[in-house]
Amino acid sequence: MRFGFWASTKNDWDHILAVSRAAEASGWDGLWLPDHFMPPVEGYGDEPPGSVPPELLPNHECWTLMAALAMAVPRVRIGAMVTGNTYRHPAVLAKQAASLDHVSGGRLVLGLGAGWQENEHRRYGIAFGTVRERADMLEEACEVITGLFANERTDFDGAHYRLQGAPLVPKPLQDPLPIMIGGRGERRTVPTMVRWAHEWNGWCNPRDMGRYNALIDRLCEDAGRDPGTIARSAATLLFLCESEAEVARVRAEPTGYPRLVGTPDQLVERVARYAAAGTDELIIPDFNLAPNETQEVVERFMTEVVAAL
């Protein structure tokens, strides 16, 4: 199983670079960044009362940072978790991805999703559309990007995108450049992923992973696709605790996200559950960590938990 570190873009560049280098040096396999222009309306969840409105908090741009990390951190895979399809025309995104694949020496993963954060669209005048429209756009975008990566020229006449003899030169170094689709939508997102992508990601606990893996396998069987050609990854928050009392306190706190909570010895067993559920990569963000503790947690997770596996 691979392990990916998901750095928050709310921190300053020096911090993002330092923790990313620490993750690479301590053995992590991937670096991931969220693709957002501002926090959601409710903020990051850790703002003190009476602070500035969440939309005015710092938030760096994902693809710019990925290009910088590709030069500064030379070993690990790099990807967006995940690119909002509505933010960029898919032909432009394909061009960005091909260039960054060259810059990184063939280490890019093109993370892609339908887009969900309404305030970014409203503030910047980007069409948001309905859930169905965004799902339709994602389906078309996958076909456009795949065609541009594979063909000398690509024609496409869809409801949302149109291409006329479009070239993409140079092609990505990777053939194919892996597309990861993120999202748990069982009616549209996961079927679109099975049709076009090479990897899937969702916020999942081990039980969720078992259920989604079974769904992906069934959809692959229906589509005549080998399920082994799709890698599956889970995102989860990490709470590396020092005592049983701290474990109990963290577990009692409400959260809307899956969580890995425990002492290092307990986390070994909990990570093993993800592996047993068919998780190919565990992706852990630092959103819940204070900046001054992130690097220590990143290093300790690898030396005290992953090493024991």
N, C-alpha and C positions, 0 to 999 in steps of 0.2 A: 504494500500500500504506500502511495505517495503522500506527502504532507505539504500543504500550501499555506503560506502566510499571507493574509489579506490586510494590507496596511490602509488605515484611514487617511483620506485626503484632507481631513480637517486640520492635521498637524502641519508644522512648517517643513520646508524641504529638507533642511539639515536633519531633522528627526526622522523623516521618511527614509532618507538615504542611509542613516546610521542603523536603523532597525532592519532595513532590507539587507544590508551587508552582514549584519549579525545573523540574520536568518540563513543566508547563503553559507556563511562560515560554519554554522553549527549543524548543517546538514539538511535543511529544508529543501524541497524539490521545486517549489514554484513561488512566484510573487504575483499577487493579485491586487488590483485597485478598483474601487467603485467608480462608475461613470455617472457622476452627478455634478451639476453646476452650483448647487446650493443645498443646504439641508432641507428635509421636508418641513412642512408647517409646524409639526410638533417638535422639531429639532432633533438633536442626537440622543436626547434622553438624559444627558448628564449636565445640563445647564443649570446654574444656580438661579433661584427665584429672583426676578427683577433684572436679569441680565438683558443684553440686547436682543431684539427679535431674532429668532433662529435663522431667518433668511439672510441676515447680515453677518453671520458667522463665517470665518474663513472656509474656503473649499476649493482646492486646486483642481485643475482640469486633468482628466485621467490620461488621455492619449499623449499629451505633452510629457507627463511624468513617466509614462512607460518608455518613451524614447530615451529619456535621460537615464532611467534605470538600466535599459538595455546596454548602455555604454559603461555604466559604473559598476554593474553587478553581472559578471560575465558567464555564470554557469547555469542558473536555474531557468525554468520556463517562466514566461511573463504573459499575463493576460488581464483583460478587464472582467470584472465580476459584477454585472455584465454590461456591455455596451447597450445603451438605449437606442433601438432601431430608429425611433422617431427623430432623433437628434441630428442624424446625418444621412444624406442620400446613400443608398447601398453601394452605388458605383464609386462614390467618393470614399466610403469606408473601405471598400475593397482595395482601392489605391493606397490608402493609409496603411492597411494591414500588410500589403505586399512590400511596401517600403520598410516598414518596421521589422518585417521578417528578415530582410537583408541586413538592417542595422544590427539586429540581435544575433545574427549568424544562424538563423533558423530555429528560434526558440519561442516564437509567438504562438499563443492560442487565441483565436478570435472568439472571445465571449460575446454572446449576443442574446438580447431579450426584447420583448415587445414594447417595453417602456411602461412606467406606471406612475411616476411622480408628477402630479398635476401642477404643482406650483411652479416648477421649472418651465413647463410649457406656457402657462399663463403669463408669467413675468417676462419671458423672452419672445412671446408671440409665435410659439411653435404650435402647430395644429395638434390637438390632443386626441380628438375623435373618441369613438366608443371602444369598448373592450373588443367587440367583434372587428371593428375597422383596424385596430392595432394588431390583432391576430392575423388578419388578412395581409397587412403590410409586412409582418414578419415572414409569413410564408413566401410572399413575392420576393422579399429581400434575400432570403436564402437562395432562391433560384437565380437571382441576378448575380450574387456574389460567386456562387458555384460556377456559373457560366463564364464569368470574367476570369476566374482562376484557371479554367480548363481550356477555353477556346481562344483562337487567334482573334476573332471578332464575335461579338455577342449582340443578337437582336432580341428584344423583349418587348411585348405589348401587353401590359397588365392594367389593372384598374388603378393602380397607384404609381407605377414606375414604367417608363418607356425608354428603351435603348435602341439606337440605330447604328449597327456596325461598330459597336464600341470595342476598342482594344484595351488591353491592360498589359503594359510592358514597363518594367520587367515583371515576369511572373514571380510569385513567392518562391523562396528557396525550397521550402517543404512542399512535397507533392504526395498527398494533399496537405495544405495548411489546415490544421485541425480547427473545426468550428465547434465551440461549446455553446449549447443553448441552456440558459438558466430559467427555471420556473417550474411550478408544480401543477399547472393547469392540465387536467387530464383529458379535456375535450379537444383542445387545440394545441397548446404548447408542447406537450409530450409527443403527440402524433407528428407535429411538424419537426421536432427533433429527430424522431426515428426516420423520417424521410430524408433529412438533409444533413444532420450533424454527425460528429464523431464522438462527442462527449456530452454528458448531461450533468447539471448541478441543481440541487435543491436544498433548502434549509430542512434538515432531517435529523431525527434521532434514529437509532438502529432499527426500531420497528418500522418507521416510515421508509427507511431504505429497503427493507425487505419487501414492503408492499409496492413501492415504485419499481424496484427491479423486476418483480413479477409482471407488472403492467408493461414495462418496456420489452420484456421477453415475449409477452403475448403479441404486442404490436409488431415486433420484428417477425414473429412467425407468420402473422397475417400478411405482412408486406414481402415475405420471402427474403428477409435480411438475416444474416448471421448475427445473433445478439452479442457475440463476442467482439464485434467491431465497434461497439459503443462502450466507452469508459463512463463510469458512474462516480460522481463525487458528491459529498455532503458538506454543507456549511454548518458550523456550530460554534457557539461561544465557549471559551475556555475559562475556567476558574480553578487555578492551581492553588489549593488550600494548604495551610500548615497544620491544621488540627481538625479533629472531629467537630469541635464547637464551631469553627469557621465553616465547615461543610454544611452543618445544620442551618446556620444563619443564611448562607447563600441560597440554599434550597428553599428556604421559607420566603425569599423575596420573589415577587411576581415578575414574570418576563414573558414576552411574546415569542421568544426564540428558543430553539433547542439549545441545551447547555451540556457541556462536559464539566462536571463538578466533582472534586475530590482531592485527596492527597496524592502525591505521585504514585504510590502503590495502588491506590484505588483507580486512578486514571489508566493504569496499564490494563486493567480488566475491562474498563469501559471502552477504551479504544479498540481492544480485541473484539468487542461486540460489533463495532462498525465493520471490522474486517470480515467477521463471520457472516454479516448481512450482505456481503458483496460490494463493499465500498472500495473503489480503486484509489480514491484520493480523499483525504480529510482536509478541508480548508477552514482555517481558523482565523477570524478577524481579531483586530486589536481594539475594536470600538469600545469595549467595556474596560479597557486597561488605562490606567494613568500613564502619561508619557514617560514619567521617570521610572516606571516599573516594566515597561514593555520589553526592553532588551533582555532583562534578566529572565522574564517568563519565557520568552522565545528560546533562549538558550537552555533553560532548565527543562522545558518540555522535551527537547530532543535528548538531553543527556540523562534525564531521570525517568522518562516515560517511554519514548520511542526506542531508546537503546535497550530497554528491558524486554521489548517485543521481538 
